């Protein structure tokens, strides 16, 4: 209970008006709470978390230095997952699947992998807390055609260029109705990149998959691949591979002295000629994936940048695309025709940050800026303009490709605005800038280009409320105090949840899974029992999330199962009632106070919820408050609250209101009244009329049939008891849904 001085209350809250509505009384009560908290220094205003928490369950731990990749759950609940680039002195990169579990129908309780588990517990270093991990393929295994798994072979002379330790995206494409046989495709994230095809079949006798054959696909039809990263499978069954183009300045592509040049040299060895930079950095769609000879198509229409993955929405037209790296952009593509990604319009996101900075709570509204519309055929013709350029064409200080001036001219033309203050609005002949230098083009027309290490963007049509986006590190341009994004650091990363409006359009981004805490002095800086470096994401059918790590801030990268705590929906109708309000002593002096016994009771409360009730006595004639009492820590139906109330002669309203404690603590001015009881009483031997107390008996205003003899046995009630409004029923003012 908060001690109050009645005189202070009277001075502060005297209104000299009778509050005649329940709502008005509620507002005054809430205003008074705020003022009282300020006056008394009560800790009530401090926000406190309460109740259950989200679950973060450790599912898999990988060998030292290995990154979690290739997370893919098919429609039958099979979970494929890889270990990329482990410590090569002890392990090979591994492609595998967890057997014995239907990941689309998980039980309420999922066993957690013990954090003390060591790499030596399993021979290949991959430990699971649920199900059994089966190795399907490892780097260096011999395939059916005699080539090595992970081997990248020149299309010019067939020689092996490199042996990759970087298996990434997995896509299982079934070839029969029950999904017991099919092709497992895996992207190999190197420069140049590769794609392996394994033919696998379920063996019911061994409860494992049999590998029937395999090959490294020939990517010559698309001039090879560049860093094929994460991916998804489209609603029409086509795997979508992502070229992660970590190459921000195309002008250095043919600069032999550039620090980032070895990939181009290897790609030249692969092709037999120097590569065109605009051939790479796109989404690659695989057609006819249920055959031995799939067809690959680069979808130029979705832009050229550091693709992490593309997520096609249920309309088969809208696609969300994440951009890995630093100072990056979130994109949306809308195809002209459902199921056909070869023609459409590309958009970039513009963010409007909340008026806060805490990265764990700060969200963003989203607007979409149109870049341009085009087709694969048109963009391909633009790309051809840069064929044949090699290192011999490089001149220091010059640019063999699209220049920053061309990007500025296109943006000025697009906006009809002089952006560089040279007094001239530039002009562009076409929209090639939007599709070949997409990130720079988006920034030039006002899109937000401050994301840091943007990773997977994922959605599940069986849990269609949200799209999820991983950010492995909140740092750099996101925290520098400039631009559209300015939040606090989180070096352990955040998973964001994105809310859509009509036509599958994202309109809001909020943090939902928060990594850390972070300790800079620790050997492994992020807390071992929580997320660090989120990368691959998967949304399961029940809406829970699988999160794969890529971090050096944990000793072992981990796959987590995140389950959001959702309070059970209970049909409750909380009630607070006054059991009695009766005089306990009759004063002998007119100036003495009358003492009343008061008892309130609560019923129909929700489980696992704590409540607070507030009792207020108010003089209806003067408008002054005569007392306020707090009944806190209410947890169970049937609890009762007893109180002795001392009042001078007059007309009073005794108001009793019930709140959720957490709601009241968070913001007393907007706290929702769950139940309310209002009782009006006459204290003394007089009468009340319109809130005015008098000792006189106003017989002239009474009809003869309404006269009542004065009661001698009930002190405190006047002869006109008919006008005393004594209501013991709870009135629900508003109800939290």
C-alpha positions in Angstrom: 0.0 0.0 0.0 1.2 3.5 -0.8 0.8 5.9 2.1 -1.2 9.0 1.2 -2.2 12.2 3.0 -5.9 12.8 2.6 -5.4 16.6 2.6 -2.9 16.4 -0.3 -5.3 14.3 -2.3 -8.1 16.7 -1.7 -6.0 19.7 -2.8 -4.7 18.0 -5.9 -7.8 16.2 -7.1 -10.7 18.4 -6.0 -12.9 19.1 -9.0 -16.0 20.3 -7.2 -17.9 18.3 -9.8 -19.6 15.0 -9.3 -18.1 12.4 -11.6 -21.2 10.8 -13.0 -19.8 8.2 -15.4 -17.7 5.1 -14.8 -15.3 6.1 -17.6 -14.7 9.5 -16.0 -13.9 7.9 -12.7 -11.5 5.5 -14.4 -9.6 8.3 -16.1 -9.2 10.2 -12.8 -8.0 7.1 -11.1 -5.3 6.6 -13.7 -4.3 10.2 -13.7 -4.0 10.1 -9.9 -1.8 7.0 -10.1 0.7 8.8 -12.3 0.8 11.8 -10.1 1.1 9.7 -7.0 3.9 7.7 -8.4 5.8 10.8 -9.2 5.2 12.2 -5.7 6.0 9.1 -3.8 8.9 7.8 -5.8 7.1 4.5 -6.0 9.0 1.8 -8.0 5.7 0.8 -9.6 6.6 2.6 -12.8 9.6 0.3 -13.5 8.9 -2.1 -16.3 9.4 -5.7 -15.2 9.2 -8.8 -17.4 6.8 -11.5 -16.2 5.6 -14.9 -17.2 7.0 -17.5 -19.6 9.8 -16.9 -22.0 10.5 -18.1 -25.5 12.2 -21.4 -25.9 15.7 -21.6 -27.3 16.6 -25.3 -27.7 20.1 -26.5 -28.8 19.6 -29.1 -31.5 22.9 -29.6 -33.3 26.5 -28.7 -32.6 29.1 -28.7 -35.4 32.9 -29.5 -35.4 35.3 -26.7 -34.6 35.4 -23.9 -37.2 32.4 -25.4 -39.1 29.5 -23.2 -40.3 25.9 -24.4 -40.3 24.7 -24.5 -43.9 22.2 -26.2 -46.2 19.3 -26.2 -43.7 16.3 -27.6 -45.6 13.2 -29.4 -44.4 11.1 -31.1 -47.1 7.4 -31.6 -47.1 7.8 -35.0 -45.4 9.7 -33.4 -42.5 13.3 -34.5 -43.4 15.9 -32.1 -42.2 19.0 -31.8 -44.4 21.9 -29.8 -42.9 25.6 -29.4 -43.7 28.9 -28.6 -41.9 30.8 -26.2 -44.1 34.6 -25.6 -43.9 35.4 -27.4 -40.6 38.9 -27.7 -39.2 40.4 -29.5 -42.3 43.1 -31.2 -40.2 40.4 -33.2 -38.5 37.2 -33.2 -40.6 35.9 -32.9 -44.1 33.0 -30.7 -45.1 29.8 -32.8 -44.7 26.4 -33.0 -46.3 23.8 -35.0 -44.3 20.3 -35.5 -43.0 18.7 -36.1 -39.6 16.7 -39.3 -39.5 14.1 -40.6 -37.1 12.3 -37.2 -36.7 9.4 -35.6 -38.6 10.4 -31.9 -38.3 7.0 -30.8 -39.6 5.3 -32.4 -36.6 7.5 -31.9 -33.5 6.3 -32.9 -30.0 5.7 -30.3 -27.3 8.9 -31.3 -25.6 12.0 -31.5 -27.8 15.2 -32.9 -26.1 18.0 -30.5 -26.0 21.6 -31.3 -26.8 23.9 -30.9 -23.8 26.2 -28.0 -24.2 29.1 -30.0 -22.7 28.9 -32.4 -25.6 32.3 -32.7 -27.4 33.3 -33.1 -31.0 34.8 -36.5 -30.2 31.4 -37.8 -29.2 30.6 -38.5 -32.8 33.2 -39.5 -35.3 32.4 -36.8 -37.9 32.1 -34.2 -35.2 28.4 -33.4 -35.7 26.3 -33.9 -32.6 22.5 -34.0 -32.4 20.1 -33.8 -29.5 17.2 -35.1 -31.5 17.3 -37.8 -34.1 20.4 -39.3 -35.7 22.6 -37.5 -38.2 23.4 -39.5 -41.3 26.3 -38.5 -43.5 25.4 -38.5 -47.2 28.5 -37.0 -48.8 31.8 -35.4 -47.8 34.3 -33.4 -49.6 36.6 -35.6 -51.6 34.2 -38.6 -51.9 34.3 -40.2 -55.3 31.2 -39.8 -57.4 29.7 -42.0 -60.0 31.5 -40.2 -62.9 34.8 -40.5 -61.2 34.9 -36.9 -60.1 35.3 -35.8 -56.5 32.6 -34.3 -54.4 33.3 -30.6 -54.2 35.6 -30.7 -57.2 35.4 -27.8 -59.5 36.5 -28.8 -63.0 37.4 -26.5 -65.9 34.8 -26.5 -68.8 37.7 -25.6 -71.1 39.9 -28.7 -70.5 38.3 -30.8 -67.7 41.1 -30.2 -65.2 40.3 -29.9 -61.5 40.7 -26.3 -60.5 39.9 -26.6 -56.8 38.4 -28.9 -54.2 35.7 -27.1 -52.2 35.1 -27.5 -48.5 32.0 -25.2 -48.7 28.8 -27.1 -49.3 25.9 -24.7 -48.7 22.2 -24.8 -49.9 20.5 -28.1 -50.1 17.3 -28.9 -52.1 15.7 -32.3 -52.1 13.5 -32.8 -55.2 11.4 -36.0 -55.0 10.9 -38.2 -58.0 8.1 -40.3 -56.6 4.8 -39.5 -54.8 5.8 -40.4 -51.3 9.2 -38.7 -51.5 11.2 -41.8 -50.8 13.5 -41.2 -53.7 14.8 -38.2 -55.5 17.7 -35.8 -56.1 19.6 -33.9 -53.5 21.2 -30.8 -54.9 23.9 -29.0 -53.0 25.5 -25.6 -53.8 29.3 -25.4 -53.3 30.1 -21.8 -52.2 33.4 -21.1 -54.0 34.9 -19.0 -56.8 34.0 -20.6 -59.2 31.1 -22.4 -57.6 29.7 -25.8 -58.1 26.4 -27.8 -57.7 26.4 -31.5 -56.8 23.5 -33.9 -57.6 23.0 -37.0 -55.4 20.4 -39.6 -56.3 19.2 -40.9 -52.9 16.5 -43.4 -51.9 15.0 -44.2 -48.5 15.8 -47.7 -47.2 13.0 -48.9 -44.7 15.2 -51.8 -43.6 18.1 -49.7 -42.4 16.0 -46.5 -41.7 18.6 -44.6 -43.6 19.1 -43.1 -47.1 21.0 -45.1 -49.7 23.1 -43.0 -52.1 22.5 -44.5 -55.6 24.8 -42.1 -57.5 26.0 -38.6 -57.9 27.7 -36.0 -60.1 29.1 -32.5 -60.1 26.9 -30.6 -62.6 28.4 -28.9 -65.7 27.6 -25.2 -65.3 28.9 -24.2 -68.7 25.5 -23.1 -69.9 25.6 -20.2 -67.5 29.4 -19.6 -67.7 29.9 -21.1 -64.3 28.7 -19.8 -60.9 30.1 -17.4 -58.3 29.8 -18.2 -54.6 26.5 -20.1 -54.6 25.2 -19.5 -51.1 21.9 -20.2 -49.4 18.7 -20.8 -51.3 15.1 -21.9 -51.4 12.7 -24.0 -53.5 10.0 -22.1 -55.3 6.3 -23.0 -54.9 6.4 -24.6 -58.3 9.4 -26.9 -57.3 12.4 -25.1 -58.8 15.5 -24.8 -56.6 16.7 -21.1 -56.5 20.4 -20.8 -56.0 21.9 -17.5 -54.9 25.2 -15.9 -56.1 26.8 -14.1 -53.2 28.7 -11.4 -55.1 31.1 -9.9 -52.5 32.4 -7.4 -55.0 31.2 -3.8 -54.3 33.3 -1.9 -56.9 33.0 -3.5 -60.3 35.7 -1.1 -61.6 38.3 -3.3 -59.9 37.1 -6.5 -61.5 39.9 -6.5 -64.1 42.5 -4.9 -61.8 45.2 -7.5 -61.3 46.5 -5.6 -58.2 43.2 -5.6 -56.4 43.2 -7.5 -53.1 40.2 -9.5 -54.2 41.4 -10.9 -57.5 42.1 -14.6 -57.1 38.4 -15.5 -57.8 38.5 -13.9 -61.2 41.7 -15.7 -62.1 40.2 -19.1 -61.1 37.0 -18.3 -63.0 39.1 -17.4 -66.0 40.8 -20.8 -65.8 37.4 -22.4 -65.5 36.0 -20.6 -68.6 39.1 -20.4 -70.7 38.6 -16.7 -71.0 38.4 -13.7 -68.7 34.9 -13.5 -67.2 32.4 -10.7 -67.6 31.5 -9.4 -64.1 27.9 -8.9 -65.1 27.4 -12.6 -65.7 27.5 -13.1 -62.0 25.7 -12.0 -58.9 22.1 -13.2 -59.6 19.5 -15.8 -58.6 19.9 -19.0 -60.6 16.8 -21.1 -61.1 17.1 -24.8 -61.8 14.4 -26.2 -64.2 13.7 -29.9 -64.8 15.3 -30.6 -61.4 13.6 -34.0 -61.2 15.8 -35.3 -64.0 19.5 -36.2 -64.5 20.0 -33.2 -66.7 18.5 -30.1 -65.1 18.6 -26.7 -66.8 20.0 -23.6 -65.2 18.6 -20.1 -65.8 20.0 -16.8 -64.4 17.1 -14.6 -63.4 18.6 -11.2 -64.2 15.4 -9.5 -63.4 15.9 -9.8 -59.6 19.1 -7.7 -59.6 22.8 -8.1 -59.2 24.3 -8.0 -55.7 25.4 -10.3 -52.9 22.4 -12.6 -52.9 21.9 -14.7 -49.8 18.6 -16.1 -50.9 15.3 -15.4 -52.6 11.9 -16.3 -51.0 8.9 -16.6 -53.3 5.5 -15.8 -51.7 2.3 -17.8 -52.2 1.1 -15.6 -55.0 4.0 -17.0 -57.1 4.8 -13.4 -58.1 6.2 -11.6 -55.1 9.8 -12.4 -54.1 11.9 -11.1 -51.2 15.6 -11.0 -51.6 18.4 -10.5 -49.0 21.7 -8.9 -49.7 24.7 -10.2 -47.7 27.6 -8.0 -46.9 28.0 -4.4 -45.6 25.9 -1.4 -46.4 23.3 -3.5 -48.1 19.7 -3.3 -49.2 16.5 -5.4 -48.8 14.7 -6.0 -52.1 11.3 -7.1 -53.4 10.6 -8.3 -56.9 7.1 -8.7 -58.5 6.8 -10.9 -61.5 4.5 -9.9 -64.4 3.2 -13.5 -64.6 2.8 -16.0 -61.7 5.5 -18.7 -61.8 7.6 -16.8 -64.3 10.6 -14.9 -62.9 11.9 -13.8 -66.3 10.0 -10.5 -66.4 8.9 -8.1 -63.7 9.6 -5.1 -61.5 12.3 -4.7 -58.9 11.9 -2.6 -55.7 14.2 -1.6 -52.8 13.2 -0.9 -49.2 13.2 2.5 -47.5 13.1 2.2 -43.7 11.5 4.6 -41.2 12.9 3.8 -37.7 10.9 4.0 -34.5 11.8 6.8 -32.1 14.0 4.5 -30.1 17.6 3.1 -30.4 17.7 -0.1 -28.5 18.3 -2.8 -31.2 16.5 -5.4 -29.1 13.2 -3.6 -29.3 13.5 -1.0 -32.1 11.6 -1.7 -35.3 11.0 -0.1 -38.7 8.2 0.8 -41.0 8.9 -0.1 -44.6 8.2 1.8 -47.8 9.1 0.3 -51.2 10.9 2.3 -53.9 10.5 1.1 -57.5 13.8 0.7 -59.3 12.8 -0.5 -62.8 11.0 -3.1 -64.8 12.7 -5.3 -67.4 13.1 -8.8 -68.8 15.9 -11.4 -68.9 16.2 -10.9 -72.6 16.7 -7.1 -72.3 19.1 -7.4 -69.4 21.1 -10.1 -71.2 21.6 -7.8 -74.2 23.1 -5.1 -71.8 25.4 -7.7 -70.2 26.8 -8.6 -73.6 28.1 -5.1 -74.0 30.8 -5.9 -71.5 32.0 -9.2 -73.0 35.7 -9.4 -74.0 37.0 -7.0 -71.4 40.1 -8.3 -69.6 42.9 -7.2 -67.4 44.7 -5.8 -70.4 42.0 -3.2 -70.6 42.5 -1.9 -67.1 43.8 1.6 -66.7 44.4 3.0 -63.3 41.8 5.6 -62.4 39.5 4.6 -65.2 36.5 2.2 -65.4 35.9 -0.5 -68.0 32.4 -1.1 -66.7 29.4 1.0 -65.5 30.7 4.2 -63.9 29.4 6.0 -60.8 28.6 8.9 -63.1 26.3 6.7 -65.1 24.6 5.6 -61.9 24.1 9.2 -60.9 22.8 10.1 -64.3 20.3 7.3 -64.2 19.2 8.3 -60.6 18.7 11.9 -61.6 16.7 10.9 -64.7 14.6 8.5 -62.5 13.9 11.2 -59.9 14.0 14.3 -62.2 16.4 15.9 -59.7 19.9 17.3 -59.7 21.6 15.0 -57.1 25.2 16.1 -57.4 24.5 19.9 -57.6 26.2 20.3 -61.0 23.3 22.2 -62.4 22.3 19.5 -64.8 19.8 16.6 -64.5 21.4 13.5 -65.9 19.9 11.2 -68.5 20.1 7.5 -69.0 19.3 5.6 -72.2 18.0 2.5 -70.4 17.7 0.9 -66.9 20.7 -1.3 -67.0 22.0 0.4 -63.9 19.1 -0.9 -61.9 19.8 -4.5 -62.7 23.6 -4.6 -63.1 24.7 -2.2 -60.3 21.6 -2.7 -58.2 22.8 -1.8 -54.7 24.4 1.5 -55.9 21.3 2.3 -57.9 19.0 1.6 -55.0 21.1 3.9 -52.7 21.1 6.6 -55.3 17.3 7.0 -55.4 16.9 6.9 -51.6 16.6 3.3 -50.5 18.1 2.3 -47.2 21.6 0.8 -47.8 22.8 0.4 -44.2 22.1 -3.3 -43.3 25.1 -5.2 -42.0 25.6 -8.9 -42.7 22.0 -9.6 -43.9 21.4 -13.3 -44.1 18.5 -15.6 -44.8 15.0 -14.3 -45.6 12.4 -17.1 -45.1 8.7 -17.8 -45.1 6.5 -20.9 -44.6 3.0 -20.9 -46.2 1.8 -23.1 -43.4 2.7 -20.4 -40.9 1.8 -17.4 -43.1 1.8 -14.5 -40.6 5.4 -13.4 -40.9 8.5 -13.4 -43.0 11.8 -13.7 -41.0 15.2 -12.1 -41.7 18.5 -12.8 -40.1 21.2 -10.2 -39.3 24.3 -11.9 -38.1 25.9 -8.7 -36.6 24.4 -5.4 -35.7 27.3 -3.0 -36.3 28.9 -0.5 -38.7 26.4 1.5 -40.7 23.5 0.2 -38.6 25.0 1.8 -35.5 26.9 4.9 -36.7 24.4 7.6 -35.9 23.7 8.4 -39.5 21.2 7.6 -42.2 17.9 5.6 -41.8 19.2 3.0 -39.3 20.8 4.0 -36.0 20.5 1.3 -33.3 22.7 0.0 -30.5 25.3 -2.6 -31.3 24.6 -6.3 -31.0 27.6 -8.3 -32.0 25.7 -11.5 -31.5 23.1 -10.7 -34.1 19.3 -10.5 -34.3 16.5 -12.3 -36.2 13.8 -9.8 -37.4 10.2 -10.6 -38.0 8.5 -8.8 -40.9 4.7 -8.2 -41.1 2.8 -8.0 -44.3 -0.2 -6.0 -45.6 -2.2 -6.6 -48.7 -0.7 -8.4 -51.7 2.1 -10.0 -49.6 3.8 -6.6 -49.2 6.1 -6.2 -46.1 5.2 -3.1 -44.2 6.9 -3.6 -40.8 10.2 -5.1 -39.4 10.7 -5.9 -35.7 13.4 -7.7 -33.7 12.1 -11.0 -32.4 15.1 -13.3 -31.5 17.9 -11.4 -29.8 21.5 -12.8 -29.7 23.8 -12.5 -26.8 24.5 -11.1 -24.2 28.0 -10.1 -25.4 31.1 -10.1 -23.2 34.1 -8.5 -25.0 36.6 -10.0 -22.5 35.4 -13.6 -22.9 37.2 -16.1 -25.2 33.9 -16.7 -26.9 32.1 -13.4 -26.6 28.5 -14.5 -27.0 26.6 -16.4 -24.3 26.8 -20.1 -25.0 23.2 -20.6 -24.1 21.8 -18.2 -26.6 22.1 -17.3 -30.3 25.2 -15.8 -32.0 25.7 -15.0 -35.7 22.3 -16.2 -37.1 22.7 -17.2 -40.8 20.5 -19.9 -42.3 16.8 -19.8 -41.2 13.9 -22.2 -41.6 10.3 -21.6 -40.6 8.6 -24.9 -39.6 5.0 -25.7 -40.2 4.0 -24.8 -36.6 5.7 -21.3 -36.9 8.8 -22.2 -34.8 12.2 -21.3 -36.3 15.4 -23.3 -36.9 18.4 -20.9 -36.7 21.8 -22.0 -38.0 24.9 -20.1 -36.8 28.0 -18.7 -38.6 30.1 -17.2 -35.9 33.5 -17.3 -34.1 31.9 -16.0 -30.9 30.8 -19.6 -30.0 33.2 -22.5 -29.7 30.9 -24.6 -31.8 28.4 -23.3 -34.3 24.9 -24.5 -33.3 21.5 -25.1 -34.8 18.8 -23.7 -32.4 15.1 -24.4 -32.3 13.2 -21.2 -31.3 9.7 -21.4 -30.1 7.8 -18.3 -29.2 5.9 -18.4 -26.0 2.2 -17.7 -26.7 0.0 -17.4 -23.7 -2.9 -19.9 -23.9 -6.2 -18.4 -25.0 -8.5 -18.8 -22.0 -12.1 -17.7 -22.0 -12.0 -15.7 -18.8 -14.1 -12.8 -17.6 -12.3 -11.4 -14.6 -14.6 -10.0 -12.0 -14.1 -8.0 -8.8 -17.1 -7.7 -6.5 -17.8 -6.0 -3.2 -19.1 -8.6 -0.7 -20.1 -6.0 1.8 -19.6 -2.3 2.8 -21.2 -1.9 6.2 -20.8 0.4 9.2 -18.9 -1.1 12.1 -19.2 1.8 14.7 -21.7 4.6 15.2 -20.2 7.9 16.3 -21.7 10.0 19.1 -20.3 13.3 17.8 -21.4 14.9 14.5 -17.8 15.7 13.7 -16.6 12.2 14.3 -15.9 9.8 11.4 -17.9 6.7 10.7 -16.0 3.4 10.2 -17.0 1.0 7.5 -16.0 -2.6 7.0 -15.2 -3.3 3.4 -14.5 -6.6 1.7 -13.8 -7.2 -2.0 -13.4 -10.5 -3.8 -12.0 -11.5 -7.2 -13.2 -14.4 -9.4 -12.6 -15.9 -12.9 -9.0 -14.8 -13.0 -6.6 -16.1 -15.8 -3.9 -18.5 -14.8 -0.3 -17.3 -14.5 -1.4 -13.7 -14.4 -0.9 -11.3 -11.5 -3.5 -8.5 -10.8 -3.7 -5.3 -8.9 -7.0 -3.7 -7.6 -7.4 -0.1 -6.5 -10.0 1.2 -4.1 -10.9 4.9 -4.1 -13.3 6.8 -1.8 -14.5 10.0 -3.2 -16.8 12.7 -1.7 -19.4 13.3 -4.3 -20.3 16.8 -3.1 -16.9 18.3 -3.0 -15.2 16.1 -5.6 -12.3 15.6 -3.1 -10.7 12.2 -2.7 -10.9 10.8 0.8 -8.7 7.8 0.4 -7.0 5.4 -2.0 -5.9 1.8 -1.2 -3.9 -0.7 -3.2 -4.6 -4.5 -3.3 -1.5 -6.0 -5.0 -0.2 -9.4 -6.0 -3.6 -10.9 -6.7 -3.1 -14.3 -8.3 -6.0 -16.6 -7.6 -9.8 -16.6 -7.9 -11.5 -16.4 -4.5 -8.9 -14.1 -2.9 -10.5 -11.5 -0.6 -9.4 -8.0 0.5 -10.6 -6.6 3.9 -10.4 -2.9 4.7 -11.5 -0.5 7.4 -12.6 2.8 5.8 -13.1 5.9 8.0 -15.3 8.6 6.5 -16.9 11.8 7.7 -20.6 12.5 7.1 -21.4 13.0 3.4 -22.2 11.4 0.1 -19.5 9.0 -1.2 -18.6 6.8 -4.1 -16.5 3.8 -3.4 -14.9 2.7 -6.7 -13.0 -0.6 -7.0 -11.1 -1.4 -10.2 -9.1 -4.4 -11.3 -6.0 -4.4 -13.6 -3.4 -6.7 -14.9 -0.4 -5.8 -12.8 2.1 -5.8 -15.7 -0.3 -3.6 -17.8 -0.6 -1.1 -14.9 3.1 -1.0 -14.3 3.9 -0.4 -18.0 1.7 2.7 -18.4 -0.9 3.6 -15.8 -2.5 6.2 -18.0 -3.6 3.6 -20.6 -4.0 0.5 -18.4 -7.1 -1.5 -19.2 -9.8 -1.8 -16.6 -10.7 -5.5 -16.5 -13.6 -5.1 -14.0 -15.0 -2.3 -11.9 -17.5 -2.0 -9.1 -19.0 1.4 -8.1 -21.0 1.8 -4.9 -22.6 5.0 -3.6 -23.3 5.4 0.1 -24.7 8.0 2.5 -22.5 8.4 5.6 -24.5 9.8 8.5 -28.2 10.2 9.4 -28.9 12.6 6.6 -29.8 12.3 3.0 -28.1 12.7 -0.4 -29.7 14.3 -3.4 -27.6 14.7 -6.6 -24.5 14.2 -4.5 -25.4 16.9 -1.9 -25.6 15.8 1.7 -28.1 17.4 4.2 -29.2 16.5 7.7 -32.8 17.8 6.9 -35.4 15.3 5.8 -36.9 16.5 2.6 -40.3 14.9 2.9 -41.8 17.4 0.4 -39.9 15.7 -2.4 -41.2 12.3 -1.6 -44.3 10.7 -2.9 -46.5 9.3 -0.1 -45.9 5.8 -1.4 -42.2 6.2 -1.2 -42.0 7.3 2.5 -40.0 4.9 4.6 -39.7 5.0 8.4 -36.3 6.0 9.7 -34.3 3.0 10.6 -32.8 2.9 14.1 -31.1 -0.4 13.6 -28.8 0.6 10.8 -26.6 3.6 11.7 -25.2 5.5 8.9 -28.2 5.3 6.5 -30.7 8.1 6.2 -34.4 7.8 5.9 -34.3 8.1 2.2 -32.6 4.7 1.7 -34.3 4.4 -1.7 -31.9 6.9 -3.2 -28.8 5.1 -2.0 -27.2 3.3 -5.0 -25.6 0.2 -3.6 -24.4 -1.9 -6.5 -22.4 -5.0 -5.8 -22.2 -6.1 -9.5 -18.9 -5.8 -11.4 -19.1 -3.6 -14.4 -16.5 -4.4 -17.1 -15.3 -1.2 -18.6 -13.0 -2.6 -21.2 -11.6 -6.0 -21.9 -8.2 -6.9 -23.1 -8.3 -9.2 -26.0 
